[in-house]
Amino acid sequence: MLFRTKPAGRHAAPARPRWWRRWLRPVLAADDGMSTAEYAIGTIAAAAFGALLYTVVTGDSVVGALTGLVEQALTVQF
């Protein structure tokens, strides 16, 4: 029996505060880890982020900026 009625008499234990139910129950019944659907959504999100990053890096502006940076570094006079 999870919830007992409060015993009466001289030697009765003090009543527990009500907040313990609200805070202790989620800790005892925690559902750790991800389910299959959450793994699928995470995988799709990672693939979409990778595709976006690939598109940005292979774009003309980024390639041009990197090429200019490398050419500038190679033509520095000491």
Residue pairs with C-beta under 8 A, 6 or more apart in sequence:
6 12
6 15
7 13
34 42
56 62
